[in-house]
Amino acid sequence: MKTDTEAVRRLIVIVLFEGVDLLDVTGPPEVFSLVGRETDDATGYRVVLAAETTDPVTTAAGVRILPDLTFDRAAESAIDTLLVPGAVEVDDRRRVRALTDPAVVDRVRTLAARSRRVASVCVGAHLLAAAGLLDGRRATTHWSTAGQLAAEYPRIEVDADPIFIREGEIWTGAGISACLDLSLALVAEDFGEELALRVARQLVMYLKRPSGQSQFSVPLEPVSTTRRIEELRHHILRNLSGRLTVPDLAAHAHVSERQLTRIFKTELGTTPSAYIESARVELARHRLESGDATLERIATACGFGTVDTLVRAFRRRLDTTPTDYRQRFRTAGTAAGGTAGTATGGVTAGDVTAAGP
């Protein structure tokens, strides 16, 4: 292993173990490797893969990966960033459950103590949680295992919505493609936004989505177990431009307002008003991505009424504004019309592709 001070300072160690998700391991290095291509600075990143032994590790995809060094060897180094991917099992009902091998958890805990910062990819957050690294912190993971994380580790404030969250020097990421957003955020922290932008352009993606960007769409949320709520959800989605107050919904469902609120909380984990706002924001997102309508027309069509209401909802849900969102996620086809503008940092909409989490 190199002992050059600068090289070690930016040493990135990725944890390997049997059954690890392949893209969790291979995605971030693609981002970090482009730093060297985009700069003459010799003190970029050095990425190594660490495992219990140097024998090949078989990933969940069946592809075998050869580790660079053992965990013991990695623990001898001053690690800049420890990157922890995850693994899952899926039962016969297609229910996903994150796996946490106690031996891997112990290794993560040891390596984290040697690291300047620690980041998990997707369900790797469960390994950080088991190692005690997320206690008292806010964290995210893939939406499919967020409930498991919250149930097993009540000391963690689990937020299933953002694509990544930073709490001090601990970062947690959501879905597989969100690991690219997280990796770009790490590059921006280390080398600045301008270099991260150049790396993003090489990847044909937006510089980095805001950390608060939602990792899933309202219609994709887990369905309710009752027909009444499912009918209400479809009624809401069909009538977003109209009047959708709690009293109106209660009357539509033939229940009291209190009962409606209780049912929504039990079945969907939210309030009727919050669900309606989320659905309207989702519709507005699609219109901003694919069309040239003014904010006034979008606000009306999506049931917000005024642009101010639309802006406030976007700030609450996505931590951005409708205008900024349009500049960042406008599709290339729409941008060709000449009204898309440019994304932050000068990348035109035609230069970028916004990948889902």
C-alpha atoms as a printed R data frame, in Angstrom:
    type eleno elety resid chain resno       x       y       z
1   ATOM     1    CA   MET     A     1   0.000   0.000   0.000
2   ATOM     2    CA   LYS     A     2   1.220   3.508  -0.751
3   ATOM     3    CA   THR     A     3   2.366   5.551   2.203
4   ATOM     4    CA   ASP     A     4   2.444   8.957   0.528
5   ATOM     5    CA   THR     A     5   0.697  11.345   2.910
6   ATOM     6    CA   GLU     A     6  -1.562  12.945   0.337
7   ATOM     7    CA   ALA     A     7  -2.556   9.632  -1.241
8   ATOM     8    CA   VAL     A     8  -3.447   8.101   2.123
9   ATOM     9    CA   ARG     A     9  -5.386  11.232   3.097
10  ATOM    10    CA   ARG     A    10  -7.770  10.515   0.236
11  ATOM    11    CA   LEU     A    11  -7.842   6.771   0.575
12  ATOM    12    CA   ILE     A    12 -11.323   5.353  -0.013
13  ATOM    13    CA   VAL     A    13 -11.972   1.870   1.337
14  ATOM    14    CA   ILE     A    14 -15.027  -0.012   0.079
15  ATOM    15    CA   VAL     A    15 -16.212  -2.889   2.240
16  ATOM    16    CA   LEU     A    16 -16.714  -6.233   0.473
17  ATOM    17    CA   PHE     A    17 -18.521  -9.338   1.714
18  ATOM    18    CA   GLU     A    18 -20.393 -12.300   0.258
19  ATOM    19    CA   GLY     A    19 -23.731 -11.378  -1.318
20  ATOM    20    CA   VAL     A    20 -23.012  -7.651  -1.501
21  ATOM    21    CA   ASP     A    21 -24.984  -5.698  -4.115
22  ATOM    22    CA   LEU     A    22 -22.758  -5.298  -7.165
23  ATOM    23    CA   LEU     A    23 -23.747  -1.769  -8.198
24  ATOM    24    CA   ASP     A    24 -23.289  -0.521  -4.645
25  ATOM    25    CA   VAL     A    25 -19.642  -1.498  -5.026
26  ATOM    26    CA   THR     A    26 -18.933  -0.482  -8.621
27  ATOM    27    CA   GLY     A    27 -20.953   2.749  -8.902
28  ATOM    28    CA   PRO     A    28 -19.010   5.106  -6.584
29  ATOM    29    CA   PRO     A    29 -15.535   4.195  -7.959
30  ATOM    30    CA   GLU     A    30 -16.674   5.341 -11.407
31  ATOM    31    CA   VAL     A    31 -17.298   8.790  -9.938
32  ATOM    32    CA   PHE     A    32 -14.045   8.920  -7.984
33  ATOM    33    CA   SER     A    33 -11.949   7.675 -10.914
34  ATOM    34    CA   LEU     A    34 -13.082  10.581 -13.077
35  ATOM    35    CA   VAL     A    35 -11.600  13.071 -10.608
36  ATOM    36    CA   GLY     A    36  -8.138  12.043 -11.782
37  ATOM    37    CA   ARG     A    37  -9.160  12.419 -15.412
38  ATOM    38    CA   GLU     A    38 -10.584  15.890 -14.869
39  ATOM    39    CA   THR     A    39  -7.695  17.376 -12.889
40  ATOM    40    CA   ASP     A    40  -3.902  17.441 -12.884
41  ATOM    41    CA   ASP     A    41  -3.924  17.269  -9.090
42  ATOM    42    CA   ALA     A    42  -2.013  14.126  -8.132
43  ATOM    43    CA   THR     A    43  -3.693  14.034  -4.731
44  ATOM    44    CA   GLY     A    44  -7.011  12.671  -5.914
45  ATOM    45    CA   TYR     A    45  -8.605   9.479  -4.665
46  ATOM    46    CA   ARG     A    46  -7.198   5.997  -4.290
47  ATOM    47    CA   VAL     A    47  -9.998   3.452  -4.102
48  ATOM    48    CA   VAL     A    48  -9.380  -0.014  -2.672
49  ATOM    49    CA   LEU     A    49 -11.704  -2.929  -2.005
50  ATOM    50    CA   ALA     A    50 -11.313  -4.610   1.369
51  ATOM    51    CA   ALA     A    51 -12.646  -7.991   2.503
52  ATOM    52    CA   GLU     A    52 -11.979 -10.607   5.171
53  ATOM    53    CA   THR     A    53  -9.501 -12.322   2.848
54  ATOM    54    CA   THR     A    54  -8.164 -11.578  -0.622
55  ATOM    55    CA   ASP     A    55 -10.132 -14.456  -2.101
56  ATOM    56    CA   PRO     A    56 -12.761 -13.522  -4.710
57  ATOM    57    CA   VAL     A    57 -16.074 -12.285  -3.267
58  ATOM    58    CA   THR     A    58 -19.294 -13.345  -4.991
59  ATOM    59    CA   THR     A    59 -21.826 -10.521  -5.266
60  ATOM    60    CA   ALA     A    60 -25.612 -10.828  -5.276
61  ATOM    61    CA   ALA     A    61 -25.479 -10.597  -9.074
62  ATOM    62    CA   GLY     A    62 -23.216 -13.648  -9.222
63  ATOM    63    CA   VAL     A    63 -20.247 -11.597 -10.432
64  ATOM    64    CA   ARG     A    64 -17.051 -12.251  -8.491
65  ATOM    65    CA   ILE     A    65 -14.864  -9.366  -7.340
66  ATOM    66    CA   LEU     A    66 -11.232  -9.614  -6.261
67  ATOM    67    CA   PRO     A    67 -10.436  -7.589  -3.100
68  ATOM    68    CA   ASP     A    68  -7.314  -5.441  -3.031
69  ATOM    69    CA   LEU     A    69  -6.509  -6.095   0.621
70  ATOM    70    CA   THR     A    70  -7.832  -7.574   3.830
71  ATOM    71    CA   PHE     A    71  -9.749  -5.739   6.543
72  ATOM    72    CA   ASP     A    72  -6.747  -6.105   8.846
73  ATOM    73    CA   ARG     A    73  -4.480  -4.428   6.311
74  ATOM    74    CA   ALA     A    74  -6.986  -1.652   5.700
75  ATOM    75    CA   ALA     A    75  -7.204  -1.007   9.446
76  ATOM    76    CA   GLU     A    76  -3.495  -0.152   9.440
77  ATOM    77    CA   SER     A    77  -4.147   2.876   7.215
78  ATOM    78    CA   ALA     A    78  -5.528   6.333   7.815
79  ATOM    79    CA   ILE     A    79  -8.750   6.064   5.797
80  ATOM    80    CA   ASP     A    80 -10.267   9.186   4.294
81  ATOM    81    CA   THR     A    81 -13.645   7.643   3.418
82  ATOM    82    CA   LEU     A    82 -15.107   4.302   4.382
83  ATOM    83    CA   LEU     A    83 -17.816   3.285   1.932
84  ATOM    84    CA   VAL     A    84 -20.234   0.605   3.124
85  ATOM    85    CA   PRO     A    85 -22.525  -1.133   0.602
86  ATOM    86    CA   GLY     A    86 -25.328  -3.480   1.570
87  ATOM    87    CA   ALA     A    87 -27.020  -6.786   0.888
88  ATOM    88    CA   VAL     A    88 -30.611  -8.000   0.955
89  ATOM    89    CA   GLU     A    89 -32.645 -11.156   0.842
90  ATOM    90    CA   VAL     A    90 -36.039 -11.458  -0.846
91  ATOM    91    CA   ASP     A    91 -38.629 -13.980   0.335
92  ATOM    92    CA   ASP     A    92 -41.189 -15.859  -1.743
93  ATOM    93    CA   ARG     A    93 -43.602 -12.921  -1.389
94  ATOM    94    CA   ARG     A    94 -40.978 -10.538  -2.806
95  ATOM    95    CA   ARG     A    95 -40.509  -8.825   0.530
96  ATOM    96    CA   VAL     A    96 -37.051  -7.298   0.859
97  ATOM    97    CA   ARG     A    97 -35.009  -7.517   4.034
98  ATOM    98    CA   ALA     A    98 -31.566  -6.027   4.649
99  ATOM    99    CA   LEU     A    99 -28.876  -8.408   5.901
100 ATOM   100    CA   THR     A   100 -26.316  -7.620   8.596
101 ATOM   101    CA   ASP     A   101 -23.591 -10.184   9.145
102 ATOM   102    CA   PRO     A   102 -22.234  -9.640  12.708
103 ATOM   103    CA   ALA     A   103 -18.677 -10.306  11.503
104 ATOM   104    CA   VAL     A   104 -18.982  -7.588   8.847
105 ATOM   105    CA   VAL     A   105 -20.568  -5.231  11.381
106 ATOM   106    CA   ASP     A   106 -17.545  -5.656  13.670
107 ATOM   107    CA   ARG     A   107 -15.199  -4.892  10.786
108 ATOM   108    CA   VAL     A   108 -17.183  -1.803   9.829
109 ATOM   109    CA   ARG     A   109 -17.042  -0.543  13.405
110 ATOM   110    CA   THR     A   110 -13.262  -1.002  13.512
111 ATOM   111    CA   LEU     A   111 -12.609   0.603  10.132
112 ATOM   112    CA   ALA     A   112 -14.954   3.506  10.882
113 ATOM   113    CA   ALA     A   113 -12.749   4.414  13.848
114 ATOM   114    CA   ARG     A   114  -9.855   4.788  11.387
115 ATOM   115    CA   SER     A   115 -11.851   6.896   8.924
116 ATOM   116    CA   ARG     A   116 -12.350  10.640   8.541
117 ATOM   117    CA   ARG     A   117 -15.875  10.062   7.248
118 ATOM   118    CA   VAL     A   118 -18.174   7.113   6.652
119 ATOM   119    CA   ALA     A   119 -20.815   6.709   3.949
120 ATOM   120    CA   SER     A   120 -23.324   3.937   3.352
121 ATOM   121    CA   VAL     A   121 -24.757   3.010  -0.013
122 ATOM   122    CA   CYS     A   122 -28.391   1.912  -0.187
123 ATOM   123    CA   VAL     A   123 -29.096  -0.727   2.496
124 ATOM   124    CA   GLY     A   124 -25.524  -0.420   3.759
125 ATOM   125    CA   ALA     A   125 -27.121   1.921   6.314
126 ATOM   126    CA   HIS     A   126 -28.225  -1.198   8.198
127 ATOM   127    CA   LEU     A   127 -24.580  -2.154   8.728
128 ATOM   128    CA   LEU     A   128 -23.807   1.330  10.049
129 ATOM   129    CA   ALA     A   129 -26.818   1.080  12.326
130 ATOM   130    CA   ALA     A   130 -25.779  -2.316  13.673
131 ATOM   131    CA   ALA     A   131 -22.317  -0.896  14.341
132 ATOM   132    CA   GLY     A   132 -23.870   1.877  16.439
133 ATOM   133    CA   LEU     A   133 -22.725   4.613  14.072
134 ATOM   134    CA   LEU     A   134 -26.191   6.040  13.454
135 ATOM   135    CA   ASP     A   135 -27.496   6.248  17.009
136 ATOM   136    CA   GLY     A   136 -29.057   9.652  17.640
137 ATOM   137    CA   ARG     A   137 -28.691  10.616  13.997
138 ATOM   138    CA   ARG     A   138 -31.029  11.158  11.081
139 ATOM   139    CA   ALA     A   139 -30.442   8.639   8.298
140 ATOM   140    CA   THR     A   140 -31.923   7.255   5.109
141 ATOM   141    CA   THR     A   141 -31.790   3.986   3.234
142 ATOM   142    CA   HIS     A   142 -33.600   2.369   0.335
143 ATOM   143    CA   TRP     A   143 -37.338   2.884   0.811
144 ATOM   144    CA   SER     A   144 -38.001  -0.871   0.778
145 ATOM   145    CA   THR     A   145 -36.070  -1.425   4.034
146 ATOM   146    CA   ALA     A   146 -36.675   1.906   5.789
147 ATOM   147    CA   GLY     A   147 -39.403   0.379   7.936
148 ATOM   148    CA   GLN     A   148 -37.063  -2.419   9.001
149 ATOM   149    CA   LEU     A   149 -34.340   0.094   9.898
150 ATOM   150    CA   ALA     A   150 -36.721   2.173  12.000
151 ATOM   151    CA   ALA     A   151 -38.150  -0.862  13.788
152 ATOM   152    CA   GLU     A   152 -34.808  -2.454  14.610
153 ATOM   153    CA   TYR     A   153 -32.999   0.739  15.600
154 ATOM   154    CA   PRO     A   154 -35.414   3.105  17.378
155 ATOM   155    CA   ARG     A   155 -32.567   5.469  18.343
156 ATOM   156    CA   ILE     A   156 -32.177   6.420  14.668
157 ATOM   157    CA   GLU     A   157 -34.393   9.052  13.052
158 ATOM   158    CA   VAL     A   158 -35.143   7.236   9.807
159 ATOM   159    CA   ASP     A   159 -36.255   9.396   6.882
160 ATOM   160    CA   ALA     A   160 -37.189   7.240   3.891
161 ATOM   161    CA   ASP     A   161 -37.646  10.152   1.493
162 ATOM   162    CA   PRO     A   162 -34.286  11.878   0.728
163 ATOM   163    CA   ILE     A   163 -31.771  10.374  -1.680
164 ATOM   164    CA   PHE     A   164 -28.985  10.998   0.817
165 ATOM   165    CA   ILE     A   165 -28.472  12.556   4.220
166 ATOM   166    CA   ARG     A   166 -25.365  13.971   5.855
167 ATOM   167    CA   GLU     A   167 -25.087  14.065   9.638
168 ATOM   168    CA   GLY     A   168 -21.637  15.356  10.543
169 ATOM   169    CA   GLU     A   169 -19.124  12.994   8.977
170 ATOM   170    CA   ILE     A   170 -21.666  10.195   8.543
171 ATOM   171    CA   TRP     A   171 -23.472   9.997   5.201
172 ATOM   172    CA   THR     A   172 -26.298   7.635   4.272
173 ATOM   173    CA   GLY     A   173 -27.604   7.112   0.751
174 ATOM   174    CA   ALA     A   174 -30.823   5.694  -0.662
175 ATOM   175    CA   GLY     A   175 -31.249   3.747  -3.903
176 ATOM   176    CA   ILE     A   176 -28.539   2.409  -6.179
177 ATOM   177    CA   SER     A   177 -28.327   5.366  -8.576
178 ATOM   178    CA   ALA     A   178 -28.495   7.718  -5.589
179 ATOM   179    CA   CYS     A   179 -25.003   6.473  -4.710
180 ATOM   180    CA   LEU     A   180 -23.789   8.530  -7.677
181 ATOM   181    CA   ASP     A   181 -25.414  11.647  -6.231
182 ATOM   182    CA   LEU     A   182 -23.822  10.936  -2.870
183 ATOM   183    CA   SER     A   183 -20.422  10.307  -4.469
184 ATOM   184    CA   LEU     A   184 -20.634  13.587  -6.380
185 ATOM   185    CA   ALA     A   185 -21.487  15.362  -3.139
186 ATOM   186    CA   LEU     A   186 -18.335  13.892  -1.581
187 ATOM   187    CA   VAL     A   187 -16.285  15.108  -4.565
188 ATOM   188    CA   ALA     A   188 -17.819  18.570  -4.255
189 ATOM   189    CA   GLU     A   189 -16.929  18.676  -0.567
190 ATOM   190    CA   ASP     A   190 -13.331  17.656  -1.256
191 ATOM   191    CA   PHE     A   191 -12.562  19.489  -4.501
192 ATOM   192    CA   GLY     A   192 -15.348  22.006  -5.018
193 ATOM   193    CA   GLU     A   193 -18.512  22.234  -7.088
194 ATOM   194    CA   GLU     A   194 -16.736  23.119 -10.332
195 ATOM   195    CA   LEU     A   195 -14.781  19.857 -10.457
196 ATOM   196    CA   ALA     A   196 -17.826  17.858  -9.380
197 ATOM   197    CA   LEU     A   197 -19.705  19.451 -12.269
198 ATOM   198    CA   ARG     A   198 -17.059  18.326 -14.755
199 ATOM   199    CA   VAL     A   199 -17.250  14.795 -13.370
200 ATOM   200    CA   ALA     A   200 -21.032  14.864 -13.623
201 ATOM   201    CA   ARG     A   201 -20.834  15.902 -17.259
202 ATOM   202    CA   GLN     A   202 -18.598  12.922 -17.987
203 ATOM   203    CA   LEU     A   203 -21.261  10.732 -16.397
204 ATOM   204    CA   VAL     A   204 -23.992  12.491 -18.425
205 ATOM   205    CA   MET     A   205 -25.918  13.408 -15.319
206 ATOM   206    CA   TYR     A   206 -26.832  16.455 -13.305
207 ATOM   207    CA   LEU     A   207 -24.111  17.729 -10.949
208 ATOM   208    CA   LYS     A   208 -25.867  16.431  -7.872
209 ATOM   209    CA   ARG     A   209 -29.499  16.293  -6.939
210 ATOM   210    CA   PRO     A   210 -30.342  18.127  -3.722
211 ATOM   211    CA   SER     A   211 -29.983  15.766  -0.785
212 ATOM   212    CA   GLY     A   212 -33.663  16.311   0.007
213 ATOM   213    CA   GLN     A   213 -34.775  15.095  -3.426
214 ATOM   214    CA   SER     A   214 -37.434  12.427  -2.940
215 ATOM   215    CA   GLN     A   215 -36.357   8.869  -3.798
216 ATOM   216    CA   PHE     A   216 -39.794   7.699  -4.896
217 ATOM   217    CA   SER     A   217 -43.001   8.950  -6.420
218 ATOM   218    CA   VAL     A   218 -46.331   9.216  -4.627
219 ATOM   219    CA   PRO     A   219 -48.136   6.662  -6.858
220 ATOM   220    CA   LEU     A   220 -45.364   4.122  -6.081
221 ATOM   221    CA   GLU     A   221 -45.855   4.251  -2.340
222 ATOM   222    CA   PRO     A   222 -46.985   1.018  -0.645
223 ATOM   223    CA   VAL     A   223 -50.654   0.412  -1.310
224 ATOM   224    CA   SER     A   224 -53.247   0.404   1.429
225 ATOM   225    CA   THR     A   225 -54.762  -2.753   2.801
226 ATOM   226    CA   THR     A   226 -58.301  -1.344   2.648
227 ATOM   227    CA   ARG     A   227 -60.398  -0.783  -0.433
228 ATOM   228    CA   ARG     A   228 -61.777   2.479   0.964
229 ATOM   229    CA   ILE     A   229 -58.358   4.141   1.188
230 ATOM   230    CA   GLU     A   230 -57.271   2.766  -2.171
231 ATOM   231    CA   GLU     A   231 -60.362   4.289  -3.774
232 ATOM   232    CA   LEU     A   232 -59.621   7.572  -2.019
233 ATOM   233    CA   ARG     A   233 -56.016   7.551  -3.248
234 ATOM   234    CA   HIS     A   234 -57.197   7.088  -6.835
235 ATOM   235    CA   HIS     A   235 -59.849   9.750  -6.339
236 ATOM   236    CA   ILE     A   236 -57.149  12.175  -5.167
237 ATOM   237    CA   LEU     A   237 -54.867  11.399  -8.112
238 ATOM   238    CA   ARG     A   238 -57.747  11.901 -10.566
239 ATOM   239    CA   ASN     A   239 -58.805  15.219  -9.083
240 ATOM   240    CA   LEU     A   240 -55.622  17.023  -8.098
241 ATOM   241    CA   SER     A   241 -56.663  20.233  -9.844
242 ATOM   242    CA   GLY     A   242 -59.942  20.390  -7.935
243 ATOM   243    CA   ARG     A   243 -61.092  20.875  -4.371
244 ATOM   244    CA   LEU     A   244 -59.578  18.243  -2.106
245 ATOM   245    CA   THR     A   245 -60.123  19.364   1.460
246 ATOM   246    CA   VAL     A   246 -60.298  16.961   4.378
247 ATOM   247    CA   PRO     A   247 -64.062  17.569   4.805
248 ATOM   248    CA   ASP     A   248 -64.628  16.886   1.100
249 ATOM   249    CA   LEU     A   249 -62.647  13.644   1.248
250 ATOM   250    CA   ALA     A   250 -64.411  12.553   4.410
251 ATOM   251    CA   ALA     A   251 -67.783  13.155   2.748
252 ATOM   252    CA   HIS     A   252 -66.637  11.256  -0.345
253 ATOM   253    CA   ALA     A   253 -65.599   8.280   1.805
254 ATOM   254    CA   HIS     A   254 -68.704   8.534   4.029
255 ATOM   255    CA   VAL     A   255 -66.638   8.802   7.216
256 ATOM   256    CA   SER     A   256 -66.004  11.532   9.766
257 ATOM   257    CA   GLU     A   257 -63.001  13.834   9.397
258 ATOM   258    CA   ARG     A   258 -61.446  12.340  12.506
259 ATOM   259    CA   GLN     A   259 -61.907   8.819  11.192
260 ATOM   260    CA   LEU     A   260 -60.464   9.794   7.815
261 ATOM   261    CA   THR     A   261 -57.351  11.238   9.452
262 ATOM   262    CA   ARG     A   262 -56.945   8.136  11.624
263 ATOM   263    CA   ILE     A   263 -57.280   5.809   8.616
264 ATOM   264    CA   PHE     A   264 -54.709   7.742   6.572
265 ATOM   265    CA   LYS     A   265 -52.264   7.731   9.462
266 ATOM   266    CA   THR     A   266 -52.690   4.000  10.002
267 ATOM   267    CA   GLU     A   267 -52.681   2.929   6.362
268 ATOM   268    CA   LEU     A   268 -50.300   5.422   4.716
269 ATOM   269    CA   GLY     A   269 -48.367   6.837   7.633
270 ATOM   270    CA   THR     A   270 -49.322  10.418   6.856
271 ATOM   271    CA   THR     A   271 -52.217  12.865   7.017
272 ATOM   272    CA   PRO     A   272 -54.726  13.441   4.197
273 ATOM   273    CA   SER     A   273 -53.443  16.991   3.653
274 ATOM   274    CA   ALA     A   274 -49.819  15.899   3.509
275 ATOM   275    CA   TYR     A   275 -50.659  13.128   1.053
276 ATOM   276    CA   ILE     A   276 -52.563  15.514  -1.205
277 ATOM   277    CA   GLU     A   277 -49.650  17.959  -1.192
278 ATOM   278    CA   SER     A   278 -47.194  15.167  -2.036
279 ATOM   279    CA   ALA     A   279 -49.361  14.039  -4.941
280 ATOM   280    CA   ARG     A   280 -49.650  17.601  -6.257
281 ATOM   281    CA   VAL     A   281 -45.907  18.128  -6.026
282 ATOM   282    CA   GLU     A   282 -45.380  14.886  -7.929
283 ATOM   283    CA   LEU     A   283 -47.697  16.041 -10.717
284 ATOM   284    CA   ALA     A   284 -45.981  19.432 -10.822
285 ATOM   285    CA   ARG     A   285 -42.598  17.708 -11.075
286 ATOM   286    CA   HIS     A   286 -43.688  15.834 -14.194
287 ATOM   287    CA   ARG     A   287 -45.051  19.009 -15.787
288 ATOM   288    CA   LEU     A   288 -41.866  20.919 -15.022
289 ATOM   289    CA   GLU     A   289 -39.735  18.123 -16.463
290 ATOM   290    CA   SER     A   290 -41.638  17.674 -19.689
291 ATOM   291    CA   GLY     A   291 -43.391  20.909 -20.640
292 ATOM   292    CA   ASP     A   292 -43.082  24.672 -21.074
293 ATOM   293    CA   ALA     A   293 -46.150  25.728 -19.107
294 ATOM   294    CA   THR     A   294 -45.727  28.759 -16.875
295 ATOM   295    CA   LEU     A   295 -45.590  28.342 -13.122
296 ATOM   296    CA   GLU     A   296 -48.997  30.025 -12.919
297 ATOM   297    CA   ARG     A   297 -50.559  27.385 -15.175
298 ATOM   298    CA   ILE     A   298 -48.824  24.541 -13.369
299 ATOM   299    CA   ALA     A   299 -49.943  25.869  -9.988
300 ATOM   300    CA   THR     A   300 -53.539  25.975 -11.214
301 ATOM   301    CA   ALA     A   301 -53.460  22.615 -12.984
302 ATOM   302    CA   CYS     A   302 -51.990  20.868  -9.947
303 ATOM   303    CA   GLY     A   303 -54.409  22.374  -7.464
304 ATOM   304    CA   PHE     A   304 -52.032  24.762  -5.694
305 ATOM   305    CA   GLY     A   305 -53.970  27.818  -6.788
306 ATOM   306    CA   THR     A   306 -51.068  30.261  -6.592
307 ATOM   307    CA   VAL     A   307 -47.392  30.197  -7.478
308 ATOM   308    CA   ASP     A   308 -46.502  31.075  -3.880
309 ATOM   309    CA   THR     A   309 -48.285  27.964  -2.641
310 ATOM   310    CA   LEU     A   310 -46.498  25.866  -5.274
311 ATOM   311    CA   VAL     A   311 -43.113  27.278  -4.247
312 ATOM   312    CA   ARG     A   312 -43.717  26.659  -0.555
313 ATOM   313    CA   ALA     A   313 -44.744  23.050  -1.236
314 ATOM   314    CA   PHE     A   314 -41.598  22.444  -3.314
315 ATOM   315    CA   ARG     A   315 -39.420  23.867  -0.558
316 ATOM   316    CA   ARG     A   316 -41.065  21.610   2.014
317 ATOM   317    CA   ARG     A   317 -41.004  18.455  -0.077
318 ATOM   318    CA   LEU     A   318 -37.903  18.787  -2.258
319 ATOM   319    CA   ASP     A   319 -35.819  21.511  -0.637
320 ATOM   320    CA   THR     A   320 -35.717  23.439  -3.905
321 ATOM   321    CA   THR     A   321 -37.883  25.770  -6.005
322 ATOM   322    CA   PRO     A   322 -39.971  24.898  -9.092
323 ATOM   323    CA   THR     A   323 -37.736  27.066 -11.271
324 ATOM   324    CA   ASP     A   324 -34.549  25.423 -10.023
325 ATOM   325    CA   TYR     A   325 -36.135  21.991 -10.382
326 ATOM   326    CA   ARG     A   326 -37.085  22.686 -14.004
327 ATOM   327    CA   GLN     A   327 -33.555  23.845 -14.830
328 ATOM   328    CA   ARG     A   328 -32.066  20.724 -13.299
329 ATOM   329    CA   PHE     A   329 -34.416  18.012 -14.504
330 ATOM   330    CA   ARG     A   330 -35.861  19.308 -17.776
331 ATOM   331    CA   THR     A   331 -35.720  16.508 -20.331
332 ATOM   332    CA   ALA     A   332 -33.446  16.902 -23.345
333 ATOM   333    CA   GLY     A   333 -36.381  16.834 -25.760
334 ATOM   334    CA   THR     A   334 -38.025  19.796 -24.074
335 ATOM   335    CA   ALA     A   335 -34.743  21.667 -23.831
336 ATOM   336    CA   ALA     A   336 -34.400  21.493 -27.594
337 ATOM   337    CA   GLY     A   337 -37.325  23.863 -27.788
338 ATOM   338    CA   GLY     A   338 -35.053  26.636 -26.599
339 ATOM   339    CA   THR     A   339 -36.803  27.617 -23.369
340 ATOM   340    CA   ALA     A   340 -35.216  25.216 -20.932
341 ATOM   341    CA   GLY     A   341 -32.454  27.508 -19.799
342 ATOM   342    CA   THR     A   342 -29.346  26.130 -18.174
343 ATOM   343    CA   ALA     A   343 -28.719  24.039 -15.134
344 ATOM   344    CA   THR     A   344 -26.653  25.216 -12.228
345 ATOM   345    CA   GLY     A   345 -23.026  25.628 -13.197
346 ATOM   346    CA   GLY     A   346 -23.742  26.105 -16.898
347 ATOM   347    CA   VAL     A   347 -24.735  22.598 -17.933
348 ATOM   348    CA   THR     A   348 -27.650  22.849 -20.323
349 ATOM   349    CA   ALA     A   349 -30.613  20.558 -19.918
350 ATOM   350    CA   GLY     A   350 -29.551  18.820 -23.096
351 ATOM   351    CA   ASP     A   351 -26.317  17.819 -21.367
352 ATOM   352    CA   VAL     A   352 -27.906  16.019 -18.464
353 ATOM   353    CA   THR     A   353 -30.025  13.024 -17.647
354 ATOM   354    CA   ALA     A   354 -31.763  12.888 -14.309
355 ATOM   355    CA   ALA     A   355 -31.651   9.293 -13.139
356 ATOM   356    CA   GLY     A   356 -34.178   7.977 -10.654
357 ATOM   357    CA   PRO     A   357 -33.016   6.791  -7.267
